[in-house]
Amino acid sequence: EFDPDLILYIGGVDVWEGDALGKLNVTEKGIYERDYYVSRLALERGVPIACVIGGGYDQNRKRLARRHSLVHRAAIHAWNNDNELLRA
């Protein structure tokens, strides 16, 4: 069994379906769900997690910035849901 003291998570967006280099065909919704899943697992196990952005190639900087924000929005969502469960 693996029992980490800390998770360093790089929420790379080069997996996005329109990325010129990644070519993994994952939607923005899929990226968000991946990031939420990782954040939620860390919270459920009580392991601190540091999330950073990574990867992603797009000439449209606003679209790229939005995709990079997914990891932090998903982490906030996981945190808020986790705290709601603790209060119930």
MOCOR-V235752 format. One record per residue. N is the residue number from 1. RES is the residue in one small letter. PHI is phi in whole degrees, 0 to 359 (NA if undefined). BURIAL is 1 if it has 9 or more other C-alpha atoms within 8 Angstrom, else 0. D_CENTER is the distance of its C-alpha to the mean C-alpha in Angstrom with 1 decimal. Layout:
BEGIN
n=N res=RES phi=PHI burial=BURIAL d_center=D_CENTER
n=N res=RES phi=PHI burial=BURIAL d_center=D_CENTER
END
This chain:
BEGIN
n=1 res=e phi=NA burial=0 d_center=23.5
n=2 res=f phi=263 burial=0 d_center=20.8
n=3 res=d phi=228 burial=0 d_center=20.5
n=4 res=p phi=287 burial=0 d_center=18.3
n=5 res=d phi=273 burial=0 d_center=19.1
n=6 res=l phi=202 burial=0 d_center=15.7
n=7 res=i phi=248 burial=1 d_center=12.4
n=8 res=l phi=256 burial=0 d_center=11.4
n=9 res=y phi=247 burial=0 d_center=7.9
n=10 res=i phi=261 burial=0 d_center=7.7
n=11 res=g phi=277 burial=1 d_center=4.8
n=12 res=g phi=295 burial=1 d_center=7.9
n=13 res=v phi=251 burial=1 d_center=9.0
n=14 res=d phi=287 burial=1 d_center=12.4
n=15 res=v phi=278 burial=1 d_center=11.9
n=16 res=w phi=302 burial=1 d_center=12.5
n=17 res=e phi=302 burial=1 d_center=15.9
n=18 res=g phi=259 burial=0 d_center=17.7
n=19 res=d phi=290 burial=1 d_center=16.8
n=20 res=a phi=291 burial=0 d_center=20.2
n=21 res=l phi=253 burial=0 d_center=19.3
n=22 res=g phi=290 burial=1 d_center=16.5
n=23 res=k phi=56 burial=1 d_center=18.3
n=24 res=l phi=257 burial=0 d_center=16.0
n=25 res=n phi=64 burial=0 d_center=16.3
n=26 res=v phi=264 burial=1 d_center=12.9
n=27 res=t phi=286 burial=0 d_center=12.9
n=28 res=e phi=299 burial=0 d_center=10.6
n=29 res=k phi=299 burial=0 d_center=10.7
n=30 res=g phi=295 burial=0 d_center=9.8
n=31 res=i phi=296 burial=1 d_center=6.7
n=32 res=y phi=301 burial=1 d_center=5.8
n=33 res=e phi=297 burial=1 d_center=7.5
n=34 res=r phi=299 burial=0 d_center=5.9
n=35 res=d phi=293 burial=1 d_center=2.6
n=36 res=y phi=297 burial=1 d_center=5.7
n=37 res=y phi=302 burial=0 d_center=7.8
n=38 res=v phi=296 burial=0 d_center=6.8
n=39 res=s phi=297 burial=1 d_center=7.0
n=40 res=r phi=296 burial=1 d_center=10.0
n=41 res=l phi=299 burial=0 d_center=11.6
n=42 res=a phi=299 burial=1 d_center=11.7
n=43 res=l phi=296 burial=1 d_center=13.2
n=44 res=e phi=298 burial=0 d_center=15.6
n=45 res=r phi=267 burial=0 d_center=16.8
n=46 res=g phi=71 burial=0 d_center=17.2
n=47 res=v phi=258 burial=1 d_center=15.5
n=48 res=p phi=301 burial=1 d_center=14.4
n=49 res=i phi=228 burial=1 d_center=10.9
n=50 res=a phi=247 burial=0 d_center=10.4
n=51 res=c phi=253 burial=1 d_center=7.2
n=52 res=v phi=230 burial=1 d_center=8.4
n=53 res=i phi=275 burial=1 d_center=8.3
n=54 res=g phi=191 burial=1 d_center=10.3
n=55 res=g phi=62 burial=0 d_center=12.4
n=56 res=g phi=100 burial=1 d_center=13.3
n=57 res=y phi=226 burial=1 d_center=16.9
n=58 res=d phi=200 burial=1 d_center=18.4
n=59 res=q phi=289 burial=0 d_center=21.6
n=60 res=n phi=273 burial=0 d_center=20.5
n=61 res=r phi=294 burial=0 d_center=18.8
n=62 res=k phi=293 burial=0 d_center=17.9
n=63 res=r phi=296 burial=0 d_center=16.0
n=64 res=l phi=296 burial=1 d_center=14.2
n=65 res=a phi=298 burial=0 d_center=13.5
n=66 res=r phi=298 burial=0 d_center=12.2
n=67 res=r phi=296 burial=1 d_center=9.7
n=68 res=h phi=294 burial=1 d_center=8.7
n=69 res=s phi=285 burial=1 d_center=8.6
n=70 res=l phi=301 burial=1 d_center=6.0
n=71 res=v phi=298 burial=1 d_center=3.2
n=72 res=h phi=281 burial=0 d_center=6.5
n=73 res=r phi=294 burial=0 d_center=7.9
n=74 res=a phi=294 burial=1 d_center=5.8
n=75 res=a phi=295 burial=1 d_center=6.7
n=76 res=i phi=297 burial=0 d_center=10.1
n=77 res=h phi=300 burial=1 d_center=10.6
n=78 res=a phi=298 burial=1 d_center=10.2
n=79 res=w phi=299 burial=1 d_center=12.4
n=80 res=n phi=296 burial=0 d_center=14.9
n=81 res=n phi=295 burial=0 d_center=15.2
n=82 res=d phi=297 burial=1 d_center=15.8
n=83 res=n phi=293 burial=0 d_center=18.4
n=84 res=e phi=295 burial=0 d_center=20.0
n=85 res=l phi=294 burial=0 d_center=20.6
n=86 res=l phi=291 burial=0 d_center=22.1
n=87 res=r phi=282 burial=0 d_center=24.4
n=88 res=a phi=289 burial=0 d_center=25.6
END
